[in-house]
Amino acid sequence: MAAPPALPAGPRPAFHNVEPRTREERMAMNDKDALEKLRLEHRKGGNYKHVGSDNVIQPAAASAAYMSEADRFGTDAAAEEFERRQLKKLQRDEWLERKRAHNYFREEARWQRVHNEQKAEDIKLQELKDGPVPTRNKSSVKYNMITLAYEDSYDGAHLKYQDDAIKYQTAVDANQLRHVKSSVDYDMITGEPLVNKVPIPPKPVEPEKPAERERETMEAFRVDALYGKNKETHDGTGRQEGY
């Protein structure tokens, strides 16, 4: 068997050894997004170069959105306590003001209801006085049975008109009957001219009927309509309730 040829003299050529890729790197090469980011990181020139970050939700220290852990938490506990007490005081003042307004409108509605009830009672009593309802102790005739004087009302004036009309018609009929029975216009015994033996009173005038008084109607009034559906609670908040 022949011997292998001898290597040439001089320096030996250098070999470019490449480290083999791991399984994760080979799998990442199949991911399109990871492949694009890898190419952006290794591109050269004046183009944009992507700088990766281990924590995607943590801004870079050089960015305007960055804040250290010490600055993220408040360090002035006394100021925070003062603001908390001021906010609580403001909420209580607002609740007291709403409660005051609520009580004010409630009292206004209550007194308005009392006024409407009193007004309705006065109207009812006046109608009972003017109407034909109270007839138990009322006389059935329109004149005083002791003095025979007519009542000072429309019914008394109308009764007086009816009586005067009867007296007037009676006198007219009496004189007319006298002239009908006599064929001459003088007294056949004395020869004197006939005169009206029954004096005729003036013709009565019927009294004018007074206009009917219209009844004042009361509008429907509901106190709960002034409050709405918001009711105050002890903590200053409102709850929705239906009536």
Secondary structure per residue as TSV (DSSP state, phi and psi in degrees):
chain	resnum	aa	ss	phi	psi
A	1	M	-	360.0	134.5
A	2	A	-	-77.6	149.5
A	3	A	-	-76.8	150.1
A	4	P	-	-67.1	152.0
A	5	P	-	-67.1	147.9
A	6	A	-	-76.8	146.7
A	7	L	-	-71.0	145.7
A	8	P	-	-66.4	152.0
A	9	A	S	-76.5	157.2
A	10	G	S	115.5	-175.9
A	11	P	-	-69.9	144.5
A	12	R	-	-81.1	147.8
A	13	P	-	-68.1	145.3
A	14	A	-	-84.8	139.7
A	15	F	-	-101.1	140.2
A	16	H	-	-93.5	97.6
A	17	N	-	-86.0	127.1
A	18	V	-	-109.1	127.1
A	19	E	-	-72.4	131.6
A	20	P	-	-66.4	146.5
A	21	R	-	-75.3	147.0
A	22	T	-	-79.2	173.7
A	23	R	H	-66.7	-37.9
A	24	E	H	-64.3	-39.4
A	25	E	H	-67.7	-38.4
A	26	R	H	-67.4	-36.5
A	27	M	H	-71.5	-34.4
A	28	A	H	-67.6	-28.0
A	29	M	H	-66.3	-23.2
A	30	N	T	-83.2	-12.1
A	31	D	-	-85.6	123.1
A	32	K	H	-66.0	-41.9
A	33	D	H	-65.5	-45.7
A	34	A	H	-65.7	-35.3
A	35	L	H	-66.5	-40.3
A	36	E	H	-66.5	-40.3
A	37	K	H	-65.1	-39.3
A	38	L	H	-64.5	-40.8
A	39	R	H	-67.4	-36.4
A	40	L	H	-66.4	-35.2
A	41	E	H	-67.7	-31.2
A	42	H	H	-102.4	3.4
A	43	R	-	-74.2	155.8
A	44	K	-	-121.9	168.0
A	45	G	S	103.3	-164.6
A	46	G	S	-91.0	16.1
A	47	N	S	-81.8	170.6
A	48	Y	-	-67.3	136.5
A	49	K	-	-119.9	121.4
A	50	H	-	-73.4	129.5
A	51	V	-	-108.1	110.8
A	52	G	-	-73.7	161.6
A	53	S	-	-136.3	143.8
A	54	D	S	-71.7	-32.8
A	55	N	-	-117.8	110.6
A	56	V	T	-73.1	-21.0
A	57	I	T	-95.0	-1.4
A	58	Q	S	-102.0	116.1
A	59	P	-	-65.3	157.1
A	60	A	-	-68.9	155.1
A	61	A	T	-66.1	-25.7
A	62	A	T	-88.3	-5.6
A	63	S	S	-84.1	162.2
A	64	A	T	-73.2	-19.8
A	65	A	T	-87.4	0.3
A	66	Y	-	-79.4	142.0
A	67	M	-	-148.4	134.3
A	68	S	-	-73.6	165.2
A	69	E	H	-65.9	-32.2
A	70	A	H	-69.5	-33.6
A	71	D	H	-81.5	-17.9
A	72	R	H	-72.9	-20.2
A	73	F	S	-112.1	143.2
A	74	G	-	-70.7	143.5
A	75	T	-	-112.6	-11.1
A	76	D	-	-102.3	88.1
A	77	A	H	-68.9	-32.6
A	78	A	H	-67.2	-40.9
A	79	A	H	-66.8	-38.8
A	80	E	H	-64.7	-40.1
A	81	E	H	-66.0	-38.5
A	82	F	H	-65.0	-43.3
A	83	E	H	-64.3	-37.1
A	84	R	H	-65.5	-42.4
A	85	R	H	-68.3	-36.9
A	86	Q	H	-65.5	-40.6
A	87	L	H	-65.0	-40.4
A	88	K	H	-64.5	-41.3
A	89	K	H	-64.4	-40.6
A	90	L	H	-64.7	-40.9
A	91	Q	H	-64.4	-38.4
A	92	R	H	-69.5	-38.5
A	93	D	H	-62.9	-41.1
A	94	E	H	-64.9	-40.1
A	95	W	H	-64.8	-40.9
A	96	L	H	-64.6	-37.5
A	97	E	H	-67.5	-42.0
A	98	R	H	-64.6	-38.3
A	99	K	H	-66.5	-39.5
A	100	R	H	-63.2	-44.9
A	101	A	H	-64.6	-38.2
A	102	H	H	-63.2	-45.4
A	103	N	H	-67.0	-35.0
A	104	Y	H	-63.4	-49.9
A	105	F	H	-66.4	-32.4
A	106	R	H	-66.5	-43.1
A	107	E	H	-67.1	-39.3
A	108	E	H	-60.5	-42.6
A	109	A	H	-66.7	-37.5
A	110	R	H	-65.8	-45.3
A	111	W	H	-68.9	-32.4
A	112	Q	H	-66.1	-37.7
A	113	R	H	-65.6	-41.6
A	114	V	H	-62.6	-41.0
A	115	H	H	-64.3	-43.0
A	116	N	H	-65.2	-38.9
A	117	E	H	-65.4	-41.4
A	118	Q	H	-66.3	-38.8
A	119	K	H	-65.1	-42.3
A	120	A	H	-64.4	-36.8
A	121	E	H	-66.5	-40.1
A	122	D	H	-64.6	-40.5
A	123	I	H	-65.1	-39.5
A	124	K	H	-65.0	-43.4
A	125	L	H	-65.1	-39.3
A	126	Q	H	-65.3	-38.9
A	127	E	H	-67.2	-35.5
A	128	L	H	-66.2	-34.9
A	129	K	H	-70.6	-41.1
A	130	D	H	-83.3	-25.9
A	131	G	S	-86.6	178.5
A	132	P	S	-85.6	15.5
A	133	V	-	-72.9	-50.0
A	134	P	-	-78.1	77.0
A	135	T	-	-106.7	4.5
A	136	R	S	-69.2	-45.7
A	137	N	S	-104.9	19.2
A	138	K	S	-101.8	140.0
A	139	S	-	-69.0	148.1
A	140	S	S	-82.8	-11.9
A	141	V	S	-110.6	159.1
A	142	K	S	-98.1	31.1
A	143	Y	B	-147.9	163.2
A	144	N	-	-78.8	120.5
A	145	M	T	-71.5	-11.6
A	146	I	T	-94.6	-49.9
A	147	T	T	-93.9	-9.7
A	148	L	-	60.3	23.0
A	149	A	-	-87.2	140.1
A	150	Y	B	-71.2	152.0
A	151	E	-	-68.3	148.3
A	152	D	S	-86.7	67.3
A	153	S	S	-151.6	177.6
A	154	Y	H	-65.8	-39.6
A	155	D	H	-63.5	-40.9
A	156	G	H	-65.9	-40.0
A	157	A	H	-66.3	-37.5
A	158	H	H	-68.9	-37.1
A	159	L	H	-65.4	-40.9
A	160	K	H	-63.2	-37.8
A	161	Y	H	-64.0	-42.7
A	162	Q	H	-63.0	-42.1
A	163	D	H	-65.3	-41.9
A	164	D	H	-67.3	-35.0
A	165	A	H	-66.4	-36.9
A	166	I	H	-67.6	-43.3
A	167	K	H	-62.7	-41.2
A	168	Y	H	-66.0	-45.1
A	169	Q	H	-68.3	-33.9
A	170	T	H	-64.9	-43.3
A	171	A	H	-65.5	-40.7
A	172	V	H	-64.6	-44.0
A	173	D	H	-64.3	-38.7
A	174	A	H	-64.3	-45.4
A	175	N	H	-68.4	-35.6
A	176	Q	H	-66.9	-40.2
A	177	L	H	-64.8	-34.9
A	178	R	H	-65.2	-42.6
A	179	H	H	-70.3	-31.1
A	180	V	H	-71.4	-38.9
A	181	K	H	-73.3	-24.4
A	182	S	-	-102.7	131.7
A	183	S	S	-89.8	-7.3
A	184	V	S	-122.5	161.4
A	185	D	S	-99.5	25.4
A	186	Y	B	-141.4	162.7
A	187	D	-	-78.5	122.0
A	188	M	T	-71.5	-15.4
A	189	I	T	-90.4	-51.6
A	190	T	T	-93.1	-19.9
A	191	G	-	78.5	3.7
A	192	E	-	-81.4	152.7
A	193	P	B	-62.0	146.7
A	194	L	-	-72.9	138.9
A	195	V	-	-126.6	162.3
A	196	N	-	-71.9	112.7
A	197	K	S	-69.8	-32.6
A	198	V	S	-103.2	116.1
A	199	P	-	-67.0	136.9
A	200	I	-	-94.6	119.0
A	201	P	-	-72.6	164.3
A	202	P	-	-63.6	148.6
A	203	K	-	-67.9	126.1
A	204	P	-	-70.9	155.3
A	205	V	-	-110.7	128.5
A	206	E	-	-67.7	132.6
A	207	P	-	-69.8	151.5
A	208	E	-	-79.2	131.9
A	209	K	-	-73.7	130.0
A	210	P	-	-68.1	151.1
A	211	A	-	-69.0	143.3
A	212	E	-	-71.3	133.2
A	213	R	-	-81.5	127.0
A	214	E	-	-73.9	141.2
A	215	R	-	-80.1	131.9
A	216	E	-	-78.8	124.0
A	217	T	-	-94.9	143.9
A	218	M	-	-98.6	131.2
A	219	E	-	-73.5	153.5
A	220	A	-	-65.9	134.8
A	221	F	-	-130.9	126.0
A	222	R	-	-126.3	125.4
A	223	V	G	-70.8	-36.1
A	224	D	G	-67.2	-14.4
A	225	A	G	-70.3	-21.4
A	226	L	T	-80.0	-20.9
A	227	Y	T	-91.0	-25.9
A	228	G	T	77.3	-154.3
A	229	K	T	-111.3	5.7
A	230	N	E	-97.6	124.7
A	231	K	E	-119.7	139.8
A	232	E	E	-79.1	145.1
A	233	T	-	-115.2	176.3
A	234	H	T	-68.7	-23.4
A	235	D	T	-91.8	6.1
A	236	G	S	89.2	-2.1
A	237	T	-	-99.9	162.7
A	238	G	E	-107.6	149.2
A	239	R	E	-124.7	148.2
A	240	Q	E	-87.4	122.9
A	241	E	-	-136.4	140.9
A	242	G	-	-96.2	150.9
A	243	Y	-	-97.6	360.0
